[in-house]
Amino acid sequence: MRSLIFFGVFSFPFFVKSQPPRGPLVVSPQINPDKTITFRYLAPAAKEVKLSAQFEKSPVPMTKDAQGIWSVTLGPVKPDIYPYSFQVDGVTVMDPANVGFFPNERFKASLADIPGDVPLMHAMRDVPHGTVSYEYYSSMEGSTGSLVVYTPPGYEKETSKKYPVFYLISGTTDTEETFFKVGRINFILDNLIADGKAKPMIIVMPYGNPLARIAEQKGKPKPADLVSREGADAISRAKVFETDLMTRVIPHVEKNYRALSDRESRAIGGFSRGGGQTLRAAFGNLDKFAWINCYSSYLSPAEMESNYNNIISKPEVTNKNLKLFWIGVGDEDFLYKPAVEFMDYMKSKNINYKSLISSGGHTWMNVKAYVAESTPLLFR
């Protein structure tokens, strides 16, 4: 025993001294005053490194210096938040020099935040700030669900006041953190509320793939990605999410937060897969929701006629029940065509909606713009 202690005490400094050097300091991304961005990646042994960024059409080759740091400077780039990653000898990796990352089930990207000369809608401003909390609840099949919850400025102080709730669902393979970490929903709402443009509200961000969570907690493989957004599997999975939302998430929120519980105090919205889940959950529960925000998504006419005929067959009732039905999509979005067809179909059925067709694609840059446009219309 004594010899073991002797070895442990006297060998510890040896191990500390024997740690390999950390290498040169890498600063990445470096946002330059002219809105160009310099990206760097340390990989002395790599043969090829490319930058893949959402503001570029294709991966951009990088150049290695004598220290083994690969770099490239691009731009100027329009101010916004952009996902990016490196392709190192064909392997996609995050930027180890950057703490900002994109939460997702299938990929991990880093985030480049280019500030505007005038603060952008998602920028941190000197205004009263709300609180973001991580919340856990008893979910389906004995699993534990997770939520990210935003409460508005003043929530902790005005302890007798209740607030309307906006349930906001991320896109395909995104997590409950994505609207927070990529969409900056907390700063957008802080700024809108401070400017008098939005009502103070609670925002609840659930995880949109409860089947994956259940499988993970039971030690089983996660289900494969959907083959079709309109197929039976997509509808079945959306029903699982809807059941979790209606029977577990909403009761948990209304028990643990000062949430108004009437239908006119509940809104639901989502992006991509979350937009489809939004439409299905709302159309199936119009007694629970009066406000719908749909970002880059749609439902097919066949599904509407099969599953939600009550919505389209009685437009006067639907229009009376819906305080807001808002749809946004980008003109380069791969879902642009079916989303516009969905709007045209709803118009042909005399269903009222507000819409925004923006430039750009299926991106979180567009999602932030849709949130900033549609959220001020809620609970008015």
N, C-alpha and C positions, 0 to 999 in steps of 0.2 A: 504494500500500500504506500509506504513511504517513497519508494523508488518511482511509483507512478505519479505521485504528487510532484516529486522533484522534476520529472520529465515534463509534466504539464506546465509547471511554473516557469521553468527555464527555457522551454522550447517555444513558448508563445511569441516572444519577441522575434525569434528566428523566422516564424511563419509570417509575421507582419512585414519584416524586412524583405522577405522573399516574394511578396506579392508583385505581379507584373506591373509595369508602368501603365497608366491609363491612356497614354497617347495624347496627341494634340487636341486642344479644345476645339470643338466644332460648334459654330453658331448657325442654326438653321431652324426655321426660315428667317432670313434677314430682310425686313421690309425697308426698302430704301426711300429717301425723301421724294423721289420722282415716281413712286408707286411701282417701280420695278421690284422684283423679289429675287434674292439669291438663295438657292437651295444647296446644302452641302451634306455629304455622306462619307463617313470614314470607312474605307474598305480597301486596304493596301493590296490584298491578294486578288481582288475582283478583276475580271477581264472586261466586263461591261456593266455600266450602271446607267439607267435611264430614269427620268422623272415622268410620272404619270399624274397630271393635274387636271381638274375639271374645267379649267379655263383654257386648256389646250385640246386640240382635236385628236392628237395622237401622242404617244410617249416621245420625250425629247432626250437625245443623248447628252450625257454629262462628261466633263473632262477631268482627268486625274492629275494632281500636282505631285511634287516630290515627296510630300508627307503621306501620300496615299488618300488624300481627301478629294473626292469627286465633287464638282460644282457646276452650276449653270445659273445664269441670270436671265430672267424673262420679264417681259412687260414693256411699258407700264400696263398694269392690270386694274380693271375696274374695281373700286372698293367693294368688298363683300367678304364672306367667309367661304373658302373653297377647300374641299377634300383633296388630298394628294398622297402619293406613296412613291416608293422607289422600286425599281425592278433591278435586282442585283443578280447578274448572271441568270436571268430568267425567273428569279424568285421574288415575289412581291412582299415588301416589308414596310413597316411604319418608319417614321423619322425618329430615331432614338434621342435626338437633341430637342424634341418638341414634346411638351406635356399635354398639348391639346390633341384629342383623338376622337374618332368617329365610332360610336358604339354600334355594333352590328353583329348578327349571328354568323355571317358568312365571311366577312372581310373586316379588316381593321385598317383604317386610313388615318392620317394626321390632318390637322386643320391649319390653314393659313388665313389669318385675319388681317385684311388690308383695311385700315381705317379711312373714312372719308374726311375731306376737309371740313365738312359739316357733319356732326355725329349722325351715323346711320340709325335706322329704326331699332337695331339690335345692340347698339353700343351702350356701354355702361355710362350713365350720366349722373350728375349730382342731383338726384331726385330721391324721394323716399322709396325704399326698396322693400319688396315682399320677401317671403321666406320659402325656400325649397327644402322639402323633407322627403326622406325615403321611408316608405310605409310598407308593412307586411300584413297579409290577411289570410284567413283560412279559405283556400280555394277548392277546386273540384278534385275528386278522387284522393282526398287526403293530402293534397299538395299545399305548399305555401306560396301564395302569389305575392308579387311585388309591384309597388306603385311609386311614381314620383309625383309629389303634390306641391303645387304652388299656392300659397295663401297671400293675399294682397297686403300692401302697406297698411298698418293699423289693425290688422287682424288680432294680434296679441294684446293690444291695448283696449280695443272696443269689444269687451268680452260679452256684451249682451246682443251684439249685432250678428245677424245671419246673412249668408251670402249665396247668390246663385252659383251653380257649378257647371263648368264646361269640361266634358269628358273628351280628351284629345288623344287620338290613336296614331302611332307611327306607321311607317310603310313596311313593305315586305322585307323581312330579315332584319329590320331595325329592332331596337329594344325600347323599354320604357324610358331610357335615358336620352333618346335621340332628340326629342323635341326640346329638351333642356340643354344638352351639351352642344348640339349642332344648330337647332332652331332658335336657341337663346330666348325661349318663350318668356322667361322671367323678366329679362331686360325689356323685351318688347312691351309686355304688359305694364311694367313699372313706368315706362316712358309714356304709353298711351294714357294711363290713369293720371299721371302727373300733368299731362297736357289737357286733361278733361275730355279726352276722346273716347275713352272706354269706361264702362262701369267696373268698379271693383268686383272681382269674382275669384272663386276658387277654381283652379285648373287641375284636373286629375289625369295623369298620363299612365295608362295601364300597359302591360306587355301584351302585344297582339297575338302571341302564339302560345296559348296555354297548353296545347298538346305537347309542344317541345319541352316546356317546363316540367310537365308531369313525367314525361319520359326521362328527362335528365335526373329528376329527383328519385326515380325508381331504378336508376342505373341502366336504362335502356337507350338504344339509339334514337336520335331525334327523327321525326318524320321527314321524308324527302320534300324538296320544294314542289310547289304546285305546278302541274303541267299546263293548266288553263285557269284563267280567272273566272270563267263562266261555267266550268264543269261541276259535276256532282261533288267532287272532293272539296273544291273551293267553297261551295255552298254549305257542305257538312261542317267544315272547319270553322266557317263564319258562325254557324249555329252554336258551336261549342263556345266560341268567344262571347257571343251574345248571351248565352246562358250564364257564363261566368260573370259577365258585366251586370246583368240584371239581378242575379240571385246572390252574388257574393260581393262584387266591387261596390255597387251603389249602396246596399245596406251597410257595408263597412264604413263608407265615407259619411253617410248620414248619421251613423251612430257616433263617430269619432271626431267629426268636424261640425262647425256651426253652419250647416248647409241647409238652405231652403229646399223643401221636398215636394213642392208642387211642380207640375209638368212645365209651367211657364218659367220656372227657375232652373230648368235643366236644358243644356245644349250638348250636342255631340258633333264631333268633327274628326276628320282623319285624312291622311295622305296615302295614295296608292292602295295597297292592300287595306290599310286602315280606313281609306275612303269607302271601299266596298263594304267593310265591316260597319262603318257608320251608316251607310244607306240601308243595309239589311236590318241592323238593330233599330234604327229610327222608324223605318216603314213598318216593322213588326211590332213596334211599341209606341205608337203615336199618343197613347194615353200617358206616356212617361216623358216624352221629349216634344218641345215646341220649336226648337231651333236646330238647323242642320247646316254644317259647313263641310263641303266635299271638295277635296283637293286632288286633282289628277286621278279621277276614278269615274266609274260608271256602273250601271247594271244593264244587262241586255233586255230588249223588249220581251223576249221569251220568258225570262225570269220574272219580269214585272207582271206579265199577264198570268203567269202560273202561280206565283207566290204572293204578289201584292196587288191583286186585281182591285181590292178595296181602295187603294190609293188612286188608281187611274180611272176607275169607273164612277167615282163620286168626287170630281174635281172641286166642286164648291165646298164640300166638307173638308177635303185635304187643304185647300187654300185657307179656309177658316182656322184650321188647327195649327198650321205652320206659320209661326210668326216670321220665320226667315228660312229660306231654302237657297243656299249660296253654293255656286259651283265655279271652280277655277281650274284652268289648264294652260300649259304653254304650247305655242304653235309648233315647237320642235319636239314636243313630248311624244314618246312612242305610243302613248295612250290618247293622243290628241283626237284621232279619228273616231274611236268609239265613244270618247267623252262628248264630242260635239254631236254625234248621232244620238246619244242619250239625251242631251239638251233638246235637240229637235223633236225627239220622241215625246218628251215631257211637254213641250210646247204644243204638239199636236193633240195632246190629251187635256190641254187647257190647265196644266199645272203651273202655277206662278213660281218663278225663281229669279234670282239675280246671278249674273255671271261675269267673269273676267277671263278673257283670253289674252294672255301675256306673251311676250317673246320668251325664247329659251325652252329648255327641255325639262326632263323629269328630275329636277334638282332641288336641293334644299335651299338654294338661293331663291327659287320661285316660291317654295313653301313659306319662307319667312315673309315674302311680299303678300301672299294670300292671307296669312294670319293677320298681318297689319291692316289689310283692307277689310276683312270680314269680322274680326273680333269686335271692333267698335260698334257693329250693328246689333250685337247680342244684348238681350235683356233690356231693350229700350221700350 
